[in-house]
Amino acid sequence: AVALFDIVGFSLLSPFEQMTQLNSLSYSLNAAQSKLLDKKIGVDFARTTTGDGFYIWNRDLDLEANINLYHLMCLTLADNAIARGKDAYNTVPKLRAAFHVGSSYEFHQSEGLNPTLYHYIVGDVTVELARMIDRALPNQILVGDFHATLLEGSERPLDAPDFVLRATEALSQLKGLELSGERVDLIKSYLTGTQLRNGEFTVRRLTVKDKHGISRQVYNAKANIYRRNAAAILLGIEDRQ
């Protein structure tokens, strides 16, 4: 799994605003990882910049590692949403995000003779994410339509709706953490769809076409974080949007 965070309207910002918004996003990523570590959730995340955002991936490859990355995405967006609510100087970015599972490889490169080491990720999944995010609306969270063997010993591949369901069930382990000083009582995440007459909801699969005319299918995701003595944090956009 790889997550992509993209700053909306980045190219329209002044260089100073670009710098401060990238720094704000980096802070939210670090804060989210710190929250996971507080819950004794071991993570080995890596990141590389896209210029106007970041690719984030987990160096561990099992199902639990991919679920932890999904949780990191939700917590990063939550920290960003809280910061935006307090921002008066355009230093906190408006984000859109995408999550996908696919093939990729990580490589390391030193800067000339400088011993500093940089990490990059390349592969099909990063291309898919870049095409997906290009069609995403501000504040939207897209999940790619994937089928991947993420369970060891399982012959049946896991698809995106199954994965998000498992990730949501695992969100219970984050209960009790604090966001902006307020205790989290419940986190719900789901893929959106239309409401049926019996009150249940379908899962809508969307088709988006990129600049090359190639179509791919995605899902619209939401995450709702309910805190004890503060307003709920509602991430993503509604299906009707």
C-alpha positions in Angstrom: 0.0 0.0 0.0 1.0 3.6 -0.7 -0.7 6.8 0.4 -0.5 10.1 -1.5 -1.1 13.5 0.1 -1.6 16.4 -2.3 -1.8 20.1 -1.4 -4.7 21.8 -3.3 -3.7 24.9 -5.3 -0.1 24.5 -4.5 1.2 26.1 -7.7 -0.9 29.2 -7.0 0.9 29.9 -3.7 3.8 32.2 -3.1 7.2 30.4 -2.4 6.9 31.3 1.2 3.4 29.8 1.5 4.5 26.7 -0.4 7.3 26.2 2.1 5.1 26.7 5.2 2.3 24.4 3.9 4.7 21.6 3.0 6.2 22.0 6.5 2.7 21.9 8.0 1.9 18.7 6.1 5.2 17.2 7.3 4.3 18.1 10.9 0.9 16.4 10.6 2.6 13.2 9.2 5.0 13.2 12.2 2.2 13.9 14.6 0.1 11.0 13.2 3.1 8.6 13.4 3.7 9.7 17.0 0.0 8.9 17.9 0.5 5.3 16.5 3.6 4.8 18.5 1.8 6.0 21.6 -0.6 3.1 21.0 2.4 0.7 20.7 1.8 0.3 17.0 5.2 -0.3 15.4 5.6 1.4 12.1 8.4 1.8 9.6 7.1 4.5 7.3 9.0 6.2 4.6 8.2 9.3 2.5 9.3 11.0 -0.6 8.1 14.4 -1.9 6.1 14.8 -5.0 6.8 18.6 -5.1 3.3 19.5 -3.9 2.8 16.7 -1.4 4.2 13.3 -0.2 4.1 9.6 -1.1 4.0 7.6 2.2 4.6 3.9 2.4 5.3 1.2 5.0 8.4 -0.8 4.5 6.6 -3.8 6.1 4.5 -5.7 3.6 1.8 -7.6 5.4 -1.9 -6.8 5.9 -1.4 -5.3 9.3 1.3 -2.9 7.9 -1.1 -1.8 5.1 -3.9 -1.2 7.7 -1.5 0.8 9.8 -0.7 3.0 6.8 -4.5 3.6 6.2 -4.7 4.6 9.9 -1.8 7.0 9.4 -3.6 8.6 6.5 -6.7 9.2 8.6 -4.8 10.6 11.6 -2.7 12.9 9.3 -5.9 14.3 7.7 -7.4 14.7 11.2 -4.4 16.6 12.5 -4.5 18.8 9.3 -8.2 19.5 9.8 -7.7 20.6 13.4 -4.8 22.9 12.3 -6.8 24.4 9.5 -9.5 25.3 11.9 -7.0 27.4 13.8 -5.1 28.8 10.8 -5.4 32.5 10.1 -2.4 33.0 7.8 -2.7 30.4 5.1 0.1 28.3 6.5 -1.9 25.0 6.7 -2.8 23.3 3.4 -6.1 22.1 2.1 -5.5 18.5 1.2 -6.8 15.7 -1.0 -5.5 12.1 -0.5 -5.4 8.8 -2.3 -4.7 5.3 -1.1 -3.9 2.3 -3.3 -2.3 -1.1 -3.3 0.0 -2.3 -6.1 3.5 -3.1 -7.2 6.4 -0.7 -6.5 10.0 -0.7 -5.4 12.0 1.6 -3.2 15.5 2.7 -4.0 18.1 4.8 -2.2 20.3 7.4 -3.7 23.1 9.5 -2.3 23.6 13.1 -3.3 26.8 13.0 -5.3 29.6 12.5 -2.9 27.4 13.6 0.0 26.7 10.8 2.5 23.1 11.9 2.9 20.7 9.2 1.7 17.4 9.8 0.0 14.5 7.4 -0.5 12.3 7.1 -3.5 9.4 4.9 -4.5 8.7 4.0 -8.1 6.3 1.6 -9.8 2.8 1.0 -11.0 1.1 2.0 -7.8 2.7 5.5 -7.8 1.6 6.1 -11.4 -2.0 5.0 -10.5 -2.0 7.3 -7.4 -0.8 10.3 -9.5 -3.6 9.8 -12.0 -6.2 9.3 -9.3 -5.2 12.4 -7.3 -5.3 14.5 -10.4 -9.1 13.9 -10.6 -9.8 14.2 -6.8 -11.7 17.1 -5.4 -10.4 19.2 -2.5 -10.8 17.4 0.8 -11.6 14.1 -1.0 -10.1 10.7 -0.1 -9.9 8.2 -3.0 -9.2 4.5 -2.6 -8.0 2.6 -5.7 -9.9 -0.5 -7.0 -7.3 -3.2 -6.1 -7.2 -6.9 -5.7 -4.2 -8.1 -3.8 -3.0 -11.1 -1.8 -2.4 -9.5 1.5 -3.2 -12.4 3.8 -0.4 -14.9 4.1 -1.5 -18.4 3.0 -4.7 -17.1 1.4 -5.5 -17.8 -2.2 -8.4 -15.3 -2.3 -7.2 -11.8 -3.0 -8.5 -8.9 -0.9 -10.3 -6.1 -2.7 -10.7 -2.5 -1.6 -14.1 -2.8 0.1 -12.9 -5.8 2.1 -9.7 -4.0 3.0 -11.4 -0.8 4.3 -13.8 -3.0 6.3 -10.8 -4.7 8.0 -9.1 -1.4 8.5 -12.2 0.1 10.1 -12.5 -2.9 12.5 -8.9 -2.3 13.5 -9.6 1.4 14.2 -10.9 0.3 17.7 -7.2 0.0 18.8 -6.9 3.8 18.4 -9.7 4.5 20.9 -8.5 6.7 23.7 -5.8 8.6 21.9 -5.9 12.4 22.1 -6.3 14.8 19.2 -5.8 18.5 20.1 -6.2 17.6 23.7 -9.5 15.8 23.4 -9.9 12.0 23.9 -11.1 10.0 20.8 -14.1 7.8 21.6 -14.8 6.3 18.1 -13.4 6.4 14.6 -15.5 5.2 11.6 -14.2 4.8 8.1 -16.2 3.7 5.1 -16.6 3.8 1.3 -19.6 5.9 0.3 -22.6 4.9 -1.9 -26.3 5.5 -2.3 -28.9 4.8 0.4 -31.3 1.9 -0.2 -34.9 1.8 0.9 -34.1 -0.4 3.9 -31.7 2.2 5.2 -28.5 0.4 4.2 -25.9 1.9 1.8 -24.3 0.5 -1.3 -20.6 1.0 -2.2 -20.3 3.1 -5.3 -17.4 2.5 -7.6 -16.5 5.5 -9.7 -14.8 5.7 -13.1 -12.3 8.5 -13.6 -10.5 9.3 -16.8 -7.0 10.7 -16.8 -5.3 13.2 -19.2 -4.3 10.3 -21.5 -7.9 9.1 -21.8 -7.2 6.0 -19.7 -10.0 5.1 -17.3 -9.6 3.6 -13.9 -12.0 2.8 -11.1 -11.9 4.2 -7.6 -13.9 4.5 -4.4 -14.8 7.6 -2.4 -13.8 7.2 1.3 -14.9 9.0 4.4 -13.6 8.9 8.0 -15.4 10.3 11.0 -13.6 10.8 14.3 -15.7 11.4 17.4 -14.1 13.1 20.4 -15.4 13.3 23.9 -15.7 17.0 24.5 -15.2 18.5 21.0 -16.9 18.5 17.7 -16.5 15.5 15.5 -13.8 15.6 12.7 -15.4 14.6 9.4 -12.9 13.7 6.8 -13.5 13.3 3.0 -16.6 14.4 1.0 -20.1 13.0 0.8 -21.2 10.7 -1.9 -23.5 13.3 -3.4 -20.6 15.6 -4.0 
